[in-house]
Amino acid sequence: NHRLDAVILVADTLQLAVVTVGGGDSLDGMPSASLLRLLRLMKLSRVLRVIQLKVFDDVLTMIQGIIGGMGTLMWSMVLYVVMVYIVALVCRAMFGNEEVENVYEFFNSVPRSMFTTFRCSFGDCSTIGGQPIFEFVHLGYGSVPSVLYCFFVFGVSIGMFNVISAIFVESTMAAAAALEKSQKDERLQDERRWKTSITTLIRHMMEVSEQRSGRVSQTRRLSESLDTVLAIDLQSSLLDELVKRPEVKKALDDLDINPDDQGKLSELLDPDNGGTISVVDFIDGLKRLRGEPRRSDIVNVNMMVRALQLALSETQAVILDMQTDIGKINDFVTLRRNVQRQSELGRQTSA
C-alpha cells in the first residue's frame, strides 16, 4: 500500500542523509533501510488471488498433477540409474581395458562409462567430433558389441522409457482425479453452499407460486414464512420454466447437479407422478442428485426392488387365498340356492 511505500521512502532518505553527513562508517552495525524493501514482496500474495480464477484451472491441475506424480518420477529415476550403472559396469569391463581410439577415453572409468551410457540411451552416442562411438567399437571389437548396443537402445527407448512415461502419466492422472474428487467432496460437504443455493431456489419457487396464485407474501424472509414455503406445490410445467432462469441454473450448478438432469427435474422429482412437486420432495430430490452416481445408489435401488418383490409375493399369496375362499363361498351359495329351488319345486308338486 501507499503507507508502506512512504515508510520505505522516508527510511531511504534518512539513510542517505546520514551517509552524506557522517560518511559510510556511521552506518556500521546498523540495519540497512533497504531491508524494508523486502516487505514489498508481501504484495506478491495478491497474485495468488488471481490464480484462483477459473481461467487458471488447467494450469493448477497440471501443477498439482505433476506434484502428485513426483513419487513415481523419483522411483523411475532410481530404476534408470540402476540400469545405467549395470550397463556402465559391463561397458567398463569390455571397452575400458584396451586403448582403442575414440573408445577407451569414454569407458576408462565407471563414472565416465555411466555418463557415456546415459548419453547413448538418449541417442547422443558420439565423440567430440560428432562421430558415432560404436562405429569405432565395431571396428575394434567386432559385431557382437554392436548388436548388444542395438538391443540396448531398442530396449531403453521403446521399452523402459515408454513404460516409465505410461506409469508417470497414469500416476499423474490418478493424482489429478483424486484432487478433483476431494474438491467435489468439499463442495458437497459445504453446508453454506447448500443453504445459499437452496434458499435461492426456494425464493424463485415462492415467486412463481405467488404469481400463479395472485398472492404476494408480506415478508421476504423464509424463516418467517415457513408455512407458506411448506404449502408450495409447484406444477411440473412451471418447474420446467423455472430451471431456465439464469439464477436458478447457477444455483443448480453450484449444487453440482448434472446439466443433463436439470431439464428433467420435473420428471425426476415427482415421486407419485401427480404433476405437482412439493418443496420437501424438491429438496430431498436435489440432495440425492448431487455429485456423481455412486454404487450405493444402485445397491439402494436393488434392495428396494427386492423388498417390493417380497411384498408383492406376500400380497399375491394373500390374494390367492382370498380367491380360494371366495370360490368356496360361491360354491356354497350355489349349493344353497339349488337346495332352495329343489325344496320349492317339491312344495309346488305336492300342492
C-alpha positions as a Markdown table, in Angstrom:
| # | Residue | x | y | z |
|---|---|---|---|---|
| 1 | Asn | 0.0 | 0.0 | 0.0 |
| 2 | His | 1.0 | 3.7 | -0.1 |
| 3 | Arg | 1.9 | 3.8 | 3.6 |
| 4 | Leu | 4.5 | 1.1 | 3.2 |
| 5 | Asp | 6.0 | 2.9 | 0.2 |
| 6 | Ala | 6.1 | 6.1 | 2.2 |
| 7 | Val | 7.9 | 4.4 | 5.1 |
| 8 | Ile | 10.5 | 3.0 | 2.8 |
| 9 | Leu | 11.0 | 6.4 | 1.1 |
| 10 | Val | 11.5 | 8.1 | 4.5 |
| 11 | Ala | 13.9 | 5.4 | 5.7 |
| 12 | Asp | 16.0 | 5.7 | 2.5 |
| 13 | Thr | 16.0 | 9.5 | 2.7 |
| 14 | Leu | 17.3 | 9.3 | 6.3 |
| 15 | Gln | 19.9 | 6.8 | 5.4 |
| 16 | Leu | 21.1 | 8.9 | 2.6 |
| 17 | Ala | 21.3 | 12.0 | 4.8 |
| 18 | Val | 23.3 | 10.1 | 7.5 |
| 19 | Val | 25.7 | 8.8 | 4.9 |
| 20 | Thr | 26.1 | 12.2 | 3.3 |
| 21 | Val | 26.8 | 14.0 | 6.6 |
| 22 | Gly | 28.7 | 11.3 | 8.6 |
| 23 | Gly | 30.2 | 9.2 | 5.9 |
| 24 | Gly | 29.7 | 5.5 | 5.2 |
| 25 | Asp | 31.3 | 4.4 | 8.5 |
| 26 | Ser | 28.5 | 6.0 | 10.5 |
| 27 | Leu | 26.1 | 3.1 | 9.5 |
| 28 | Asp | 28.3 | 0.3 | 10.7 |
| 29 | Gly | 26.3 | -2.0 | 12.9 |
| 30 | Met | 23.0 | -0.5 | 11.9 |
| 31 | Pro | 20.5 | -2.5 | 9.7 |
| 32 | Ser | 20.1 | -1.2 | 6.2 |
| 33 | Ala | 16.9 | 0.6 | 5.3 |
| 34 | Ser | 16.9 | -1.4 | 2.1 |
| 35 | Leu | 15.7 | -4.4 | 4.1 |
| 36 | Leu | 12.4 | -2.7 | 4.3 |
| 37 | Arg | 12.0 | -3.2 | 0.5 |
| 38 | Leu | 11.7 | -6.9 | 1.2 |
| 39 | Leu | 8.4 | -6.2 | 2.8 |
| 40 | Arg | 7.1 | -5.2 | -0.6 |
| 41 | Leu | 7.4 | -8.8 | -1.6 |
| 42 | Met | 4.3 | -9.3 | 0.5 |
| 43 | Lys | 2.4 | -7.7 | -2.3 |
| 44 | Leu | 3.0 | -10.8 | -4.4 |
| 45 | Ser | 0.4 | -12.6 | -2.2 |
| 46 | Arg | -2.2 | -10.6 | -4.2 |
| 47 | Val | -1.1 | -12.6 | -7.3 |
| 48 | Leu | -2.3 | -15.8 | -5.6 |
| 49 | Arg | -5.9 | -14.4 | -5.7 |
| 50 | Val | -5.6 | -14.1 | -9.5 |
| 51 | Ile | -4.6 | -17.8 | -9.8 |
| 52 | Gln | -7.9 | -18.8 | -8.2 |
| 53 | Leu | -9.8 | -17.6 | -11.3 |
| 54 | Lys | -11.4 | -20.3 | -13.5 |
| 55 | Val | -9.0 | -19.4 | -16.3 |
| 56 | Phe | -6.1 | -20.9 | -14.4 |
| 57 | Asp | -7.9 | -24.2 | -13.5 |
| 58 | Asp | -6.0 | -26.1 | -16.2 |
| 59 | Val | -2.6 | -24.7 | -15.0 |
| 60 | Leu | -3.3 | -25.6 | -11.4 |
| 61 | Thr | -4.4 | -29.1 | -12.4 |
| 62 | Met | -1.2 | -29.6 | -14.3 |
| 63 | Ile | 0.9 | -28.4 | -11.4 |
| 64 | Gln | -0.9 | -30.5 | -8.9 |
| 65 | Gly | -0.8 | -33.5 | -11.2 |
| 66 | Ile | 3.0 | -33.2 | -11.6 |
| 67 | Ile | 3.4 | -32.8 | -7.8 |
| 68 | Gly | 1.2 | -35.9 | -7.4 |
| 69 | Gly | 3.4 | -37.9 | -9.8 |
| 70 | Met | 6.7 | -36.9 | -8.2 |
| 71 | Gly | 6.9 | -40.2 | -6.3 |
| 72 | Thr | 6.6 | -42.2 | -9.5 |
| 73 | Leu | 9.2 | -39.9 | -11.2 |
| 74 | Met | 11.7 | -40.4 | -8.3 |
| 75 | Trp | 11.4 | -44.2 | -8.4 |
| 76 | Ser | 11.7 | -44.1 | -12.2 |
| 77 | Met | 15.0 | -42.2 | -11.8 |
| 78 | Val | 16.2 | -44.8 | -9.3 |
| 79 | Leu | 15.4 | -47.6 | -11.7 |
| 80 | Tyr | 17.0 | -45.8 | -14.6 |
| 81 | Val | 20.2 | -45.0 | -12.6 |
| 82 | Val | 20.5 | -48.7 | -11.5 |
| 83 | Met | 20.1 | -49.8 | -15.2 |
| 84 | Val | 22.7 | -47.3 | -16.3 |
| 85 | Tyr | 25.1 | -48.4 | -13.6 |
| 86 | Ile | 24.8 | -52.0 | -14.5 |
| 87 | Val | 25.3 | -51.3 | -18.2 |
| 88 | Ala | 28.2 | -49.0 | -17.4 |
| 89 | Leu | 30.0 | -51.7 | -15.5 |
| 90 | Val | 29.6 | -54.1 | -18.4 |
| 91 | Cys | 31.0 | -51.4 | -20.8 |
| 92 | Arg | 33.8 | -50.6 | -18.5 |
| 93 | Ala | 34.9 | -54.2 | -18.4 |
| 94 | Met | 34.6 | -54.6 | -22.2 |
| 95 | Phe | 35.9 | -51.3 | -23.5 |
| 96 | Gly | 37.9 | -49.8 | -20.7 |
| 97 | Asn | 40.9 | -52.1 | -20.7 |
| 98 | Glu | 42.4 | -51.6 | -24.2 |
| 99 | Glu | 43.3 | -48.2 | -25.6 |
| 100 | Val | 41.2 | -48.2 | -28.7 |
| 101 | Glu | 41.0 | -44.8 | -30.4 |
| 102 | Asn | 37.7 | -42.9 | -29.7 |
| 103 | Val | 36.5 | -45.7 | -27.4 |
| 104 | Tyr | 38.8 | -46.1 | -24.4 |
| 105 | Glu | 38.5 | -42.5 | -23.2 |
| 106 | Phe | 34.7 | -42.8 | -22.9 |
| 107 | Phe | 34.8 | -46.0 | -20.8 |
| 108 | Asn | 38.1 | -45.8 | -18.9 |
| 109 | Ser | 36.3 | -45.3 | -15.5 |
| 110 | Val | 32.9 | -46.2 | -14.0 |
| 111 | Pro | 31.7 | -42.6 | -13.8 |
| 112 | Arg | 32.8 | -41.8 | -17.3 |
| 113 | Ser | 31.2 | -45.1 | -18.5 |
| 114 | Met | 28.0 | -44.1 | -16.8 |
| 115 | Phe | 27.9 | -40.7 | -18.4 |
| 116 | Thr | 28.5 | -42.3 | -21.8 |
| 117 | Thr | 25.8 | -44.9 | -21.2 |
| 118 | Phe | 23.4 | -42.1 | -20.2 |
| 119 | Arg | 24.2 | -40.2 | -23.4 |
| 120 | Cys | 23.8 | -43.3 | -25.6 |
| 121 | Ser | 20.4 | -44.1 | -24.0 |
| 122 | Phe | 19.2 | -40.7 | -25.2 |
| 123 | Gly | 20.7 | -41.1 | -28.7 |
| 124 | Asp | 23.7 | -38.8 | -28.2 |
| 125 | Cys | 26.3 | -41.6 | -28.5 |
| 126 | Ser | 29.0 | -39.7 | -30.4 |
| 127 | Thr | 32.6 | -38.3 | -29.9 |
| 128 | Ile | 33.6 | -34.7 | -29.5 |
| 129 | Gly | 34.0 | -34.6 | -33.3 |
| 130 | Gly | 30.4 | -35.8 | -33.8 |
| 131 | Gln | 31.4 | -39.4 | -34.9 |
| 132 | Pro | 29.4 | -42.3 | -33.6 |
| 133 | Ile | 31.3 | -44.1 | -30.8 |
| 134 | Phe | 30.0 | -47.5 | -31.7 |
| 135 | Glu | 31.4 | -47.3 | -35.2 |
| 136 | Phe | 34.8 | -47.4 | -33.6 |
| 137 | Val | 33.6 | -50.1 | -31.2 |
| 138 | His | 32.6 | -52.2 | -34.2 |
| 139 | Leu | 36.0 | -51.7 | -35.8 |
| 140 | Gly | 37.9 | -52.5 | -32.7 |
| 141 | Tyr | 35.7 | -55.2 | -31.0 |
| 142 | Gly | 33.7 | -56.8 | -33.8 |
| 143 | Ser | 29.9 | -57.0 | -34.4 |
| 144 | Val | 28.8 | -58.6 | -31.1 |
| 145 | Pro | 29.1 | -55.3 | -29.1 |
| 146 | Ser | 27.3 | -53.5 | -31.9 |
| 147 | Val | 24.4 | -56.0 | -31.8 |
| 148 | Leu | 24.2 | -55.6 | -28.0 |
| 149 | Tyr | 24.2 | -51.8 | -28.4 |
| 150 | Cys | 21.2 | -52.1 | -30.8 |
| 151 | Phe | 19.3 | -54.2 | -28.3 |
| 152 | Phe | 20.2 | -51.7 | -25.5 |
| 153 | Val | 19.0 | -48.7 | -27.5 |
| 154 | Phe | 15.8 | -50.5 | -28.5 |
| 155 | Gly | 15.0 | -51.8 | -25.0 |
| 156 | Val | 15.6 | -48.4 | -23.4 |
| 157 | Ser | 13.9 | -46.2 | -25.9 |
| 158 | Ile | 11.0 | -48.5 | -26.8 |
| 159 | Gly | 10.7 | -50.4 | -23.6 |
| 160 | Met | 11.8 | -48.6 | -20.5 |
| 161 | Phe | 11.1 | -45.1 | -21.5 |
| 162 | Asn | 7.6 | -45.9 | -22.7 |
| 163 | Val | 6.8 | -47.9 | -19.6 |
| 164 | Ile | 8.1 | -45.1 | -17.4 |
| 165 | Ser | 6.1 | -42.5 | -19.3 |
| 166 | Ala | 2.9 | -44.5 | -19.2 |
| 167 | Ile | 3.2 | -45.1 | -15.4 |
| 168 | Phe | 4.1 | -41.5 | -14.8 |
| 169 | Val | 1.1 | -40.3 | -16.9 |
| 170 | Glu | -1.2 | -42.8 | -15.1 |
| 171 | Ser | 0.0 | -41.7 | -11.6 |
| 172 | Thr | -0.4 | -38.0 | -12.7 |
| 173 | Met | -3.9 | -38.6 | -13.9 |
| 174 | Ala | -4.7 | -40.6 | -10.8 |
| 175 | Ala | -3.4 | -37.7 | -8.6 |
| 176 | Ala | -5.4 | -35.2 | -10.7 |
| 177 | Ala | -8.5 | -37.4 | -10.3 |
| 178 | Ala | -8.0 | -37.7 | -6.6 |
| 179 | Leu | -7.6 | -34.0 | -6.3 |
| 180 | Glu | -10.8 | -33.4 | -8.3 |
| 181 | Lys | -12.7 | -35.9 | -6.2 |
| 182 | Ser | -11.5 | -34.2 | -3.0 |
| 183 | Gln | -12.6 | -30.8 | -4.3 |
| 184 | Lys | -16.0 | -32.2 | -5.2 |
| 185 | Asp | -16.3 | -33.8 | -1.8 |
| 186 | Glu | -15.5 | -30.4 | -0.2 |
| 187 | Arg | -18.2 | -28.8 | -2.4 |
| 188 | Leu | -20.7 | -31.5 | -1.4 |
| 189 | Gln | -19.9 | -31.1 | 2.3 |
| 190 | Asp | -20.1 | -27.3 | 2.2 |
| 191 | Glu | -23.2 | -26.5 | 4.2 |
| 192 | Arg | -23.0 | -22.8 | 3.4 |
| 193 | Arg | -23.1 | -23.5 | -0.3 |
| 194 | Trp | -26.0 | -25.9 | 0.1 |
| 195 | Lys | -28.1 | -23.4 | 2.2 |
| 196 | Thr | -27.4 | -20.5 | 0.0 |
| 197 | Ser | -28.3 | -22.3 | -3.2 |
| 198 | Ile | -31.4 | -23.9 | -1.7 |
| 199 | Thr | -32.5 | -20.5 | -0.4 |
| 200 | Thr | -32.2 | -19.1 | -3.9 |
| 201 | Leu | -34.2 | -21.9 | -5.4 |
| 202 | Ile | -37.0 | -21.7 | -2.8 |
| 203 | Arg | -37.3 | -18.0 | -3.3 |
| 204 | His | -37.8 | -18.5 | -7.0 |
| 205 | Met | -40.3 | -21.2 | -6.3 |
| 206 | Met | -42.2 | -18.9 | -4.0 |
| 207 | Glu | -42.1 | -16.1 | -6.6 |
| 208 | Val | -43.5 | -18.4 | -9.3 |
| 209 | Ser | -46.2 | -19.8 | -6.9 |
| 210 | Glu | -47.3 | -16.3 | -5.8 |
| 211 | Gln | -47.5 | -15.2 | -9.5 |
| 212 | Arg | -49.6 | -18.2 | -10.2 |
| 213 | Ser | -52.0 | -17.8 | -7.3 |
| 214 | Gly | -52.1 | -14.0 | -7.3 |
| 215 | Arg | -51.0 | -13.7 | -3.7 |
| 216 | Val | -47.9 | -11.7 | -2.6 |
| 217 | Ser | -46.1 | -12.6 | 0.6 |
| 218 | Gln | -45.7 | -9.7 | 3.1 |
| 219 | Thr | -42.3 | -10.8 | 4.2 |
| 220 | Arg | -39.2 | -11.8 | 2.2 |
| 221 | Arg | -37.6 | -13.8 | 5.0 |
| 222 | Leu | -38.0 | -17.5 | 4.6 |
| 223 | Ser | -37.8 | -18.1 | 8.3 |
| 224 | Glu | -40.9 | -16.0 | 8.8 |
| 225 | Ser | -42.9 | -17.8 | 6.1 |
| 226 | Leu | -42.3 | -21.5 | 6.7 |
| 227 | Asp | -46.0 | -22.3 | 6.4 |
| 228 | Thr | -46.1 | -20.7 | 3.0 |
| 229 | Val | -43.0 | -22.5 | 1.9 |
| 230 | Leu | -44.2 | -25.9 | 3.0 |
| 231 | Ala | -47.5 | -25.3 | 1.3 |
| 232 | Ile | -45.9 | -24.8 | -2.1 |
| 233 | Asp | -47.0 | -27.4 | -4.7 |
| 234 | Leu | -45.4 | -26.4 | -8.0 |
| 235 | Gln | -46.7 | -27.7 | -11.2 |
| 236 | Ser | -44.2 | -29.6 | -13.4 |
| 237 | Ser | -44.6 | -27.2 | -16.3 |
| 238 | Leu | -43.8 | -24.3 | -14.0 |
| 239 | Leu | -40.7 | -26.1 | -12.8 |
| 240 | Asp | -39.5 | -26.6 | -16.4 |
| 241 | Glu | -39.8 | -22.8 | -16.9 |
| 242 | Leu | -38.1 | -22.1 | -13.6 |
| 243 | Val | -34.9 | -24.1 | -14.3 |
| 244 | Lys | -34.4 | -21.9 | -17.4 |
| 245 | Arg | -33.7 | -18.8 | -15.3 |
| 246 | Pro | -30.0 | -17.8 | -15.0 |
| 247 | Glu | -30.0 | -17.5 | -11.2 |
| 248 | Val | -31.7 | -20.9 | -10.8 |
| 249 | Lys | -29.3 | -22.5 | -13.3 |
| 250 | Lys | -26.4 | -21.1 | -11.4 |
| 251 | Ala | -27.7 | -22.4 | -8.1 |
| 252 | Leu | -28.1 | -25.8 | -9.6 |
| 253 | Asp | -24.6 | -25.7 | -11.0 |
| 254 | Asp | -23.3 | -24.7 | -7.5 |
| 255 | Leu | -25.0 | -27.8 | -6.1 |
| 256 | Asp | -23.2 | -30.0 | -8.7 |
| 257 | Ile | -26.5 | -31.0 | -10.4 |
| 258 | Asn | -25.7 | -32.6 | -13.7 |
| 259 | Pro | -26.7 | -30.2 | -16.6 |
| 260 | Asp | -28.4 | -33.1 | -18.4 |
| 261 | Asp | -30.6 | -33.7 | -15.3 |
| 262 | Gln | -31.5 | -30.0 | -14.8 |
| 263 | Gly | -34.0 | -30.1 | -17.7 |
| 264 | Lys | -35.7 | -33.3 | -16.3 |
| 265 | Leu | -36.2 | -32.2 | -12.7 |
| 266 | Ser | -40.0 | -32.2 | -13.2 |
| 267 | Glu | -39.9 | -35.9 | -14.0 |
| 268 | Leu | -37.2 | -36.9 | -11.6 |
| 269 | Leu | -38.6 | -35.1 | -8.5 |
| 270 | Asp | -42.2 | -36.1 | -8.9 |
| 271 | Pro | -42.4 | -39.4 | -7.0 |
| 272 | Asp | -46.1 | -40.0 | -7.3 |
| 273 | Asn | -46.3 | -38.8 | -10.9 |
| 274 | Gly | -49.1 | -36.4 | -9.8 |
| 275 | Gly | -48.0 | -33.4 | -11.9 |
| 276 | Thr | -47.0 | -31.3 | -8.8 |
| 277 | Ile | -43.8 | -31.1 | -6.8 |
| 278 | Ser | -43.7 | -30.0 | -3.1 |
| 279 | Val | -40.8 | -28.2 | -1.5 |
| 280 | Val | -39.9 | -31.2 | 0.6 |
| 281 | Asp | -39.8 | -33.5 | -2.4 |
| 282 | Phe | -37.8 | -30.9 | -4.3 |
| 283 | Ile | -35.1 | -30.5 | -1.6 |
| 284 | Asp | -34.9 | -34.2 | -0.9 |
| 285 | Gly | -34.5 | -35.0 | -4.7 |
| 286 | Leu | -31.8 | -32.4 | -5.1 |
| 287 | Lys | -29.9 | -33.8 | -2.2 |
| 288 | Arg | -29.9 | -37.2 | -3.9 |
| 289 | Leu | -29.0 | -35.8 | -7.3 |
| 290 | Arg | -25.9 | -34.1 | -6.1 |
| 291 | Gly | -22.5 | -35.3 | -7.2 |
| 292 | Glu | -21.6 | -38.3 | -9.4 |
| 293 | Pro | -23.5 | -41.6 | -9.5 |
| 294 | Arg | -22.4 | -44.0 | -6.8 |
| 295 | Arg | -22.6 | -47.7 | -6.4 |
| 296 | Ser | -24.6 | -47.2 | -3.2 |
| 297 | Asp | -27.4 | -45.7 | -5.3 |
| 298 | Ile | -27.6 | -48.8 | -7.4 |
| 299 | Val | -27.5 | -51.1 | -4.3 |
| 300 | Asn | -30.2 | -49.0 | -2.7 |
| 301 | Val | -32.5 | -49.3 | -5.7 |
| 302 | Asn | -31.7 | -53.1 | -5.8 |
| 303 | Met | -32.6 | -53.5 | -2.2 |
| 304 | Met | -35.8 | -51.5 | -2.7 |
| 305 | Val | -36.8 | -53.7 | -5.7 |
| 306 | Arg | -36.1 | -56.9 | -3.6 |
| 307 | Ala | -38.3 | -55.5 | -0.8 |
| 308 | Leu | -41.1 | -54.8 | -3.3 |
| 309 | Gln | -40.7 | -58.3 | -4.8 |
| 310 | Leu | -41.2 | -59.8 | -1.3 |
| 311 | Ala | -44.1 | -57.6 | -0.6 |
| 312 | Leu | -45.7 | -58.4 | -3.9 |
| 313 | Ser | -45.1 | -62.1 | -3.3 |
| 314 | Glu | -46.9 | -61.9 | 0.1 |
| 315 | Thr | -49.7 | -59.9 | -1.5 |
| 316 | Gln | -50.1 | -62.4 | -4.3 |
| 317 | Ala | -50.3 | -65.3 | -1.7 |
| 318 | Val | -53.0 | -63.4 | 0.2 |
| 319 | Ile | -54.9 | -62.7 | -3.0 |
| 320 | Leu | -54.7 | -66.4 | -4.0 |
| 321 | Asp | -56.0 | -67.4 | -0.5 |
| 322 | Met | -58.8 | -64.9 | -0.9 |
| 323 | Gln | -59.7 | -66.3 | -4.4 |
| 324 | Thr | -59.8 | -69.8 | -2.9 |
| 325 | Asp | -62.1 | -68.6 | -0.1 |
| 326 | Ile | -64.3 | -66.7 | -2.5 |
| 327 | Gly | -64.6 | -69.8 | -4.7 |
| 328 | Lys | -65.6 | -71.9 | -1.7 |
| 329 | Ile | -68.2 | -69.2 | -0.7 |
| 330 | Asn | -69.5 | -69.1 | -4.3 |
| 331 | Asp | -69.8 | -73.0 | -4.3 |
| 332 | Phe | -71.7 | -72.9 | -1.0 |
| 333 | Val | -74.0 | -70.1 | -2.2 |
| 334 | Thr | -74.7 | -72.0 | -5.4 |
| 335 | Leu | -75.4 | -75.2 | -3.5 |
| 336 | Arg | -77.7 | -73.4 | -1.1 |
| 337 | Arg | -79.6 | -71.9 | -4.0 |
| 338 | Asn | -80.0 | -75.3 | -5.7 |
| 339 | Val | -81.4 | -76.8 | -2.4 |
| 340 | Gln | -83.8 | -74.0 | -2.0 |
| 341 | Arg | -85.0 | -74.4 | -5.6 |
| 342 | Gln | -85.5 | -78.1 | -5.2 |
| 343 | Ser | -87.5 | -77.6 | -2.0 |
| 344 | Glu | -89.7 | -75.0 | -3.7 |
| 345 | Leu | -90.3 | -77.4 | -6.6 |
| 346 | Gly | -91.2 | -80.2 | -4.2 |
| 347 | Arg | -93.7 | -78.0 | -2.4 |
| 348 | Gln | -95.3 | -76.9 | -5.7 |
| 349 | Thr | -95.6 | -80.6 | -6.8 |
| 350 | Ser | -97.2 | -81.7 | -3.5 |
| 351 | Ala | -99.6 | -78.8 | -3.7 |
